[in-house]
C-alpha cells in the first residue's frame, strides 16, 4: 500500500460515513496542510476499491449537483486489517529510535 493510499484510508475512517472526494480532500488539507489534486485522490481511491480495502457507495441524486449522485467511501474489514498491520509495522520500525529533535543544533 502506498503512503497516499494509507492517508486516504485513515481519512475515510476519520470522516465516519461522510467520505466523498471533496470531503476527503478538505480533511487531508486540514490535517496535513497539503492541497492534493483530485487526481491524487481518485487514483488511489480506485486502487483501494480494486484491492477491496474500500467500498464505493452511490448516494442519492442531488438537485444541487444537477441530479447527479455523490459517491461515498467506507473502509472494509480488509482495509482495517491492513491499516492495523501498517500501524504495527510503523511502530516496530520506529521502536528503538531515540526521540528526534527538530531544533537546530540538537
N, C-alpha and C positions, 0 to 999 in steps of 0.2 A: 504494500500500500504506500502511495506517495504521501509526502508531508501535506500537500494540498488536500488530498482525499481525507486524511486524518483530521485536518482542521475543519473541513466541511462536515464530516460525521459528528464531531464534537459540537459544532454549531447547530446542527439539526437537533441534537439532543437538548441543547440549551433552549431552543425555541419552542419546545414542548407542544407540538401539533400545529404550530403556525410557521412552519418552514417551507418557504417557496423562494424562487430565485431572488427577488428583491429583498425579502426579509433576511435571507442568508447573507447577501452582500452587505446589507446595513449592519448586521451583527458582527461580521468579520471586521468591518471598518471600526466599529465601536470597540471591539476587543483588541485589535492589533494596530489600528491607525493606518492601515493599508487600504487603498481603493483598488479592489480587484475588478477586472473587466468581467462582463457577463460570460465571455468565452472561457475565462479562467475558472468560472464556477460551473457552467453547464457541462463542460467536457469531463471534469472529474465526477460530476453527478451522474452522467451517463455511464461512466466506468463503474461507479458504485452500484448502480442499478443492475448492470450486467453481471457484476460479481455477487449479486443478491445480498449486499450489505445495506441497501436502501430500497425502500418500496416507494413507488411513484403513485400518487392518488389524485385522480381528477376531481376537482371541486365543482361546485355548481356554476353554471353560466352567470355572468355578471353584466348588467346593462352598462355599467361604468367602463367595462372593457369591450364594449361592442358585442356583447353576447358570448364572448369567449370565456372559457374556464381557466382558472389558475390550476397549476399542478403543485400539489403539496408533497413533501417528502418525509418519510419516517424511517428510523434506523430499525433494521430487522434484528432478530436474535443473533444471527450470524455476524452482523455488523457489530453488535455489542460485544460478542465474544472476541472478535478481532481487536476491538479497542482495548479490552482487558489485557489481551496478550501484549499489545503495543505498550500499554502503560507499565506492565511488569518488565518488559524489555528495557524501557527507558530507565526505570528505577534501578535495574541491575547494572546497566551501563554507567549510570551516574554514581552508583554506590562506590564509596572509597575515594571519590574525588573531593579534595578539600573545598571549602567554601571559596568561591571565586570572587575576588574583589574587583569591582569595575572602576574603583577610584584609581586615578593616575598615580603611578609610583608605588603601589602596594602589591 
